[in-house]
């Protein structure tokens, strides 16, 4: 009997332990992440790192590229100034073809030489991998390769020029190139690319002055600076008339560039230069090749916005996420695009529709302002912002201060003055994007309540009251450091390089910004799914442990047998995690601010639900446990606290029904603000049909409970024959009573809830300040406490008194900033070393 009693006690202890340990939580977390990863692929998000799914739900800032992400990356030439005439694309005039190519083809009917020079300057100076094909069924064009090159190639197709036959005429037999003798690839420093070809005698109709010709294209500002003349006319015989490029002529072209940029078009200049022979040093060893050129044309290329982008950015603003555009385009072009996609809102614009000061700037200005300079070193040629042209130039300037790793040292104070209002970063280089990402992640502007209030009052900008969680997009190899430094890095699946994809956390399979918004929804849904499961499981844990302990003290046995507890454990672990962790995201997830990184996972509302339902269930179960005869049942249930009795069989069934209906309550995680403003948050059945897993698991669990109660018998410690209809109705009724109890809990939450600030972020301003103490040193008492603790460590190491240890600690902290303190520190330190050595 003693052995049997000890064994019974041991089983009860194990039962309580099994209930107390939430072993289903890791399963719920993994299941939520795994299901979301699979479903995110259907929304064009290929997840590489599982934890990035949930992190994206807390994103507060998205730094997005323009080309291909905000735009369709299907560029079209919309205007051109060529041979003394201006040509523009006209939209929508009847059924006529009003494209730029059609207009130019009509103008060149009597002068094929004009078309020839333009087509040569394009087709002989593009990437060989860039192609444009036409789908005969749909009539749409398909781009492969560089979008800018494809836009120019499409223009030559509209001019009825055959690219293959033209390039064959300039093919060099001994060259590895597809055509020509040499190529200079594009670089972000030069902002242009060039290609050298040799005239083959008899194969070219145009009379070239020299044996070699170099075609070049690039940014208009740099190209115009490198040109000394421009084409004014071309005769039918192919003779090219040129004119010196004077200041007045430059202004005409620059006015066209400004007009294009104000319309959101990308301006591009094409030029050429003739050579009598191979330059000294060869084509690759001469740095003066791209000078003294003749300007052929300036074109404006449109990259239309994706139709879904303005709506997606509006969703981000509603969700409390700031969107910043980082692009290589000129500032005017970037501002026009930002207006179109609503990155720059009406409140961000000043007089004349231009951005307010600090809302848009170039990468050169940003780089020059946020990084410290090193005046002790001689000046060097580097990128500098020129306010006169509002762009970058290379000139002598103080070098940047570098840290031990060779990186520029960020002036965090200046950076914090800039980034809250910054929305557009034009002429942005990869290192500018990297500095922006790193600076925002380190920023603690949210601790400055006066600054945050001023930003909101002056510009309507609400600074998120916690550390910034930054997501960034990138497609190039040079974007890899920024992708790695961000909380979540997005690489382009279509236009992105392999290096960018390797560095990213998520790959956008369609390169669309709308897919990033879908990732935000899935991230928030993961957090909420895990929170729902925790809310459900902790309620079950509290109730089950309470009843198991009460039973152990009152009856020397747990009211739930080991087999019954295994079934309950399966309900609250495996089945519940599958039901609650597979909830699909809804648009309502974007109606709230992001959760802060330091927000506790159990919110105020969750705590109220857990405690409230635990109280309700404990009251009902104790009623059944200690006063079964008072239940509204006929015949009454006798008090028989033993396994296999009707008394405890009814207790087991009531317990399961309570958990089953509470699973519906756990589907909702409303905030007090939502409970005040919408009735949909009070409906726990809303959207239940959208999750077939939840419906199937609820039906399966209920059917299994019926089966166990009828056929379980002795094996499950159930009374043979199960329960009567009245007893089943009572079990279901008290379980459904939890739904009504949830309404009462919601009322209490609405009446006694904290401010929205605390509920959304999870920490009060004081708690946030304490969390950032290590850097801000906000509390003098904490300084004293930490100083004593460090002094104790020093006193233990040097075997001295704590007073001397505290003195060492203070001197060590200020030795680097004060020569006097440094001498005192060395003196005290040497004394302690001598004492330690002597001992």
Number of C-alpha atoms within 10 A of each C-alpha: 6 7 8 9 11 11 12 15 16 12 16 23 16 13 22 23 12 17 22 17 11 18 15 19 18 13 16 27 19 16 20 25 26 17 16 26 24 13 15 21 16 11 18 21 26 21 21 16 12 15 15 20 30 23 21 28 25 25 26 25 21 25 25 22 23 24 23 23 25 27 23 18 23 20 24 24 26 23 23 23 18 20 19 12 10 14 17 18 18 13 11 10 8 7 6 9 14 15 20 20 23 17 17 21 19 10 14 16 11 11 15 17 20 24 19 19 15 19 23 16 22 21 21 24 25 24 17 14 10 16 19 17 13 12 9 8 6 7 8 10 13 12 21 14 14 18 22 22 23 25 23 21 24 23 24 22 15 15 22 14 18 12 17 9 9 18 16 13 16 20 18 16 11 7 11 11 13 15 23 25 20 18 22 16 14 14 10 10 9 13 15 21 21 23 22 23 22 23 18 13 9 8 11 12 12 15 12 17 10 13 15 19 20 24 26 29 26 21 20 23 18 15 25 25 13 18 21 17 20 26 20 17 18 19 13 13 13 18 14 19 12 16 14 14 18 11 8 9 14 18 12 12 18 17 12 20 25 17 16 23 24 17 18 26 29 26 27 21 24 26 28 23 19 19 16 11 12 11 13 9 9 10 16 12 10 11 9 10 17 21 15 17 23 25 29 27 24 26 26 23 23 23 24 18 21 17 13 14 23 20 13 20 21 17 17 24 18 14 21 20 25 24 23 24 27 28 24 20 23 23 23 24 23 29 27 19 27 22 19 16 21 18 23 25 14 12 12 22 16 11 7 6 10 17 21 16 13 16 20 25 25 25 28 23 20 24 24 14 16 24 19 19 19 14 12 9 11 10 14 13 12 16 19 20 22 14 9 6 9 15 20 17 15 13 14 13 15 18 18 21 17 15 10 7 6 8 10 19 17 22 14 17 13 13 20 17 14 16 19 18 18 21 24 28 30 25 21 23 20 20 16 19 27 20 20 23 26 16 20 21 16 12 17 20 22 19 19 11 13 10 14 18 15 13 16 12 11 9 14 12 17 17 22 21 24 26 21 24 24 25 26 29 33 32 27 17 16 16 25 24 19 27 28 19 19 24 21 25 28 29 31 25 21 13 22 21 18 16 15 27 24 16 22 31 24 30 29 28 19 17 28 23 24 24 21 27 21 20 28 25 25 26 27 23 25 29 21 24 29 24 24 25 26 25 28 27 28 19 24 28 21 19 25 27 18 17 20 22 19 17 19 17 11 12 12 15 21 29 26 25 21 18 13 21 20 15 18 19 22 15 21 28 21 15 20 26 29 19 22 28 31 24 24 18 20 15 9 9 18 21 15 14 21 23 22 20 16 14 17 12 16 15 19 18 21 21 13 19 24 23 16 20 25 20 15 17 25 18 13 17 23 16 15 22 22 14 14 22 17 13 14 12 14 10 10 12 19 13 17 14 19 15 19 18 17 22 24 26 26 25 21 25 24 24 24 23 23 25 25 22 18 25 26 21 25 23 26 20 19 16 21 24 17 16 16 16 9 9 9 12 18 18 14 19 13 13 12 15 10 13 14 13 17 24 14 11 17 20 12 13 20 14 12 13 18 16 12 19 22 15 16 17 16 11 11 20 23 27 21 16 11 21 19 12 9 13 21 16 13 19 22 18 14 19 23 18 16 24 19 11 15 21 15 12 18 23 15 15 21 16 11 10 18 14 11 13 13 16 19 20 22 23 19 15 17 9 12 19 21 16 14 15 14 11 10 12 13 13 12 9 10 14 14 12 12 14 18 19 16 19 22 20 16 22 21 13 13 18 16 15 13 18 14 18 27 22 19 23 22 17 21 16 13 14 16 11 9 12 11 12 17 16 13 17 21 15 12 16 18 12 13 21 14 12 13 13 9 7 7
